[in-house]
C-alpha cells in the first residue's frame, strides 16, 4: 500500500493545519537551494515546518488502533469459558452447591441435570467461539499482527482446546462458583 502524501492529501487536523501547501513548497525550495540568501527561511522556521509536515503525514499513514467491537470481552482460558457459559446459558443452568449438582430449568421448575446438559452447553460455548467470536475478530483485522489478528488466533486456539474433555471439566468446575450460577438447595421449589 502506497502511503505517499502531498499537500492536497494532508488532513485538516490541528497539526496538519500548520502544514499548508505554501509551507510544503517553501520547505522543498529551501531544502533544495544550495546557497543561502538574505531572503532564505531561517533554520528554526524550516525545522518547525518540517516537523509539522512529518506530523501531518504520519496522521494519514498510521492506522488508528481500535478496540474489539464484541459486546463482551471475556477473560482468557477456562475462567473465560465459565463466564461464557454463565452469559449464554445462565437462564437455563444453576449449580446446587448443597448437593454438588447442576440444575436445569425445564420451563416450569428446576431439575437435577441427569443427562449431561451442562456439558452440552459447554460444547455449545466452544462452537459459538469458533463460529461467531473468531470470525468477528477476523473481520476486524486491519493489518496482519494487529490486536484483532492476535485475539482471533487466541480465540481459535481456546475454542479448539475447549472441545477437549479436560478443558470442559475444568471450565464447568470453575463455573460452579460463579455468583450468577451458584445456589443452595433451599433456593429451589420444595418438590425438587
C-alpha positions as CSV (number, residue, x, y, z in Angstrom):
1,X,0.0,0.0,0.0
2,X,1.4,3.4,-1.0
3,X,1.3,6.0,1.8
4,X,2.7,9.0,0.0
5,X,1.1,12.3,0.9
6,X,1.0,15.5,-0.9
7,X,-0.1,18.9,0.3
8,X,-3.5,18.3,-1.1
9,X,-3.9,14.9,0.8
10,X,-2.9,16.2,4.2
11,X,-5.8,16.0,6.6
12,X,-7.2,19.1,8.3
13,X,-6.2,18.1,11.8
14,X,-4.9,20.7,14.2
15,X,-1.3,19.6,13.4
16,X,-1.9,19.4,9.7
17,X,-3.5,22.9,9.6
18,X,0.1,24.3,10.2
19,X,1.5,22.3,7.3
20,X,-0.1,24.2,4.4
21,X,0.9,23.7,0.7
22,X,2.7,27.0,0.9
23,X,4.8,25.7,3.8
24,X,5.5,22.5,1.9
25,X,6.5,24.3,-1.3
26,X,8.7,26.7,0.7
27,X,10.2,23.9,2.7
28,X,11.1,21.9,-0.5
29,X,12.5,25.1,-2.1
30,X,14.6,26.0,0.9
31,X,16.0,22.5,1.3
32,X,16.8,22.2,-2.4
33,X,18.5,25.6,-2.5
34,X,22.3,25.2,-2.2
35,X,23.2,28.8,-1.5
36,X,21.6,30.7,1.3
37,X,20.4,34.2,0.5
38,X,19.2,37.2,2.5
39,X,15.7,36.0,1.8
40,X,16.3,32.4,3.0
41,X,14.0,31.0,5.6
42,X,15.6,30.8,9.0
43,X,16.6,27.3,10.1
44,X,14.3,27.3,13.2
45,X,11.3,28.1,11.0
46,X,12.4,25.4,8.5
47,X,12.7,22.9,11.3
48,X,9.2,23.8,12.6
49,X,7.7,23.5,9.0
50,X,9.4,20.1,8.6
51,X,8.1,18.9,11.9
52,X,4.6,20.0,11.1
53,X,4.8,18.3,7.7
54,X,6.1,15.0,9.2
55,X,3.3,15.0,11.8
56,X,0.7,15.7,9.2
57,X,1.9,12.9,7.0
58,X,2.0,10.5,9.9
59,X,-1.6,11.3,10.7
60,X,-2.5,10.0,7.3
61,X,-0.3,6.9,7.2
62,X,-0.6,5.4,10.7
63,X,-3.7,3.3,11.2
64,X,-5.8,4.0,14.3
65,X,-5.8,1.1,16.7
66,X,-9.4,0.1,17.6
67,X,-10.7,-2.0,20.4
68,X,-12.8,-5.0,19.7
69,X,-16.4,-4.4,18.9
70,X,-17.6,-7.5,20.7
71,X,-20.4,-6.9,23.2
72,X,-18.2,-8.5,25.9
73,X,-14.6,-9.3,26.1
74,X,-14.2,-12.5,28.2
75,X,-11.3,-13.4,30.4
76,X,-8.8,-15.9,28.9
77,X,-8.8,-19.7,29.5
78,X,-11.1,-21.8,31.5
79,X,-12.3,-18.8,33.5
80,X,-13.4,-17.2,30.3
81,X,-15.2,-20.4,29.3
82,X,-17.0,-20.4,32.6
83,X,-18.0,-16.8,32.1
84,X,-19.3,-17.5,28.6
85,X,-21.4,-20.4,30.0
86,X,-23.0,-18.1,32.5
87,X,-23.5,-15.5,29.9
88,X,-25.1,-17.8,27.3
89,X,-26.9,-20.3,29.5
90,X,-27.3,-18.6,32.8
91,X,-31.1,-18.6,32.4
92,X,-31.1,-22.4,32.0
93,X,-28.4,-23.6,34.3
94,X,-27.6,-23.4,38.0
95,X,-25.2,-25.2,40.3
96,X,-26.7,-26.5,43.5
97,X,-23.7,-26.2,45.9
98,X,-25.6,-28.1,48.7
99,X,-25.9,-31.3,46.5
100,X,-22.9,-30.6,44.2
101,X,-25.2,-31.0,41.1
102,X,-26.0,-29.0,38.1
103,X,-29.7,-28.0,37.8
104,X,-31.6,-27.4,34.6
105,X,-34.7,-25.1,34.1
106,X,-37.5,-27.1,32.4
107,X,-39.8,-24.2,31.7
108,X,-41.8,-24.9,34.9
109,X,-39.2,-25.9,37.5
110,X,-35.5,-26.7,38.3
111,X,-34.5,-30.3,37.9
112,X,-31.2,-32.1,38.5
113,X,-29.1,-32.5,35.3
114,X,-29.0,-36.2,34.8
115,X,-28.5,-36.1,31.0
116,X,-25.3,-34.1,30.7
117,X,-27.0,-30.9,29.7
118,X,-24.3,-28.7,31.4
119,X,-21.6,-30.5,29.3
120,X,-23.6,-30.0,26.1
121,X,-23.9,-26.3,27.0
122,X,-20.2,-26.0,27.4
123,X,-19.7,-27.7,24.0
124,X,-22.0,-25.1,22.5
125,X,-19.8,-22.4,24.1
126,X,-16.9,-23.8,22.2
127,X,-18.8,-24.0,18.9
128,X,-20.0,-20.4,19.3
129,X,-16.4,-19.2,20.0
130,X,-15.3,-21.0,16.8
131,X,-18.2,-20.0,14.6
132,X,-19.0,-16.5,15.9
133,X,-16.3,-14.9,18.0
134,X,-13.3,-15.9,15.9
135,X,-14.9,-14.7,12.6
136,X,-16.0,-11.4,14.3
137,X,-12.4,-10.8,15.3
138,X,-11.1,-11.8,11.9
139,X,-13.5,-9.4,10.2
140,X,-11.9,-6.5,12.2
141,X,-8.3,-7.2,11.2
142,X,-6.8,-4.2,9.6
143,X,-3.2,-5.2,9.4
144,X,-1.6,-8.6,10.0
145,X,-0.3,-8.7,13.5
146,X,-2.7,-6.1,15.0
147,X,-4.8,-6.6,18.1
148,X,-7.6,-8.4,16.2
149,X,-5.2,-10.8,14.5
150,X,-3.7,-11.8,17.8
151,X,-7.1,-12.1,19.5
152,X,-8.5,-14.2,16.7
153,X,-5.6,-16.6,17.0
154,X,-6.1,-16.8,20.7
155,X,-9.8,-17.4,20.5
156,X,-9.3,-20.0,17.8
157,X,-6.8,-21.9,19.9
158,X,-9.1,-21.6,23.0
159,X,-12.1,-22.9,21.1
160,X,-10.2,-25.9,19.8
161,X,-9.0,-26.6,23.4
162,X,-12.5,-26.3,24.8
163,X,-13.6,-29.2,22.5
164,X,-11.5,-31.5,24.8
165,X,-12.7,-33.2,27.9
166,X,-10.1,-31.7,30.3
167,X,-11.0,-28.1,29.4
168,X,-14.7,-28.8,29.5
169,X,-14.4,-30.3,33.0
170,X,-12.1,-27.5,34.2
171,X,-14.5,-24.8,32.9
172,X,-17.5,-26.5,34.5
173,X,-15.7,-26.8,37.8
174,X,-14.9,-23.1,37.7
175,X,-18.4,-22.2,36.7
176,X,-19.7,-23.9,39.9
177,X,-18.6,-20.9,42.0
178,X,-19.8,-18.1,39.7
179,X,-22.2,-16.0,41.7
180,X,-24.7,-15.9,38.9
181,X,-24.9,-19.7,38.8
182,X,-24.2,-21.0,42.3
183,X,-27.3,-21.7,44.6
184,X,-28.2,-23.7,47.6
185,X,-30.8,-26.5,47.7
186,X,-33.2,-24.4,49.8
187,X,-33.4,-21.9,46.9
188,X,-35.4,-24.4,44.8
189,X,-39.0,-25.4,44.9
190,X,-40.0,-27.9,47.7
191,X,-40.7,-30.6,45.1
192,X,-37.2,-30.6,43.5
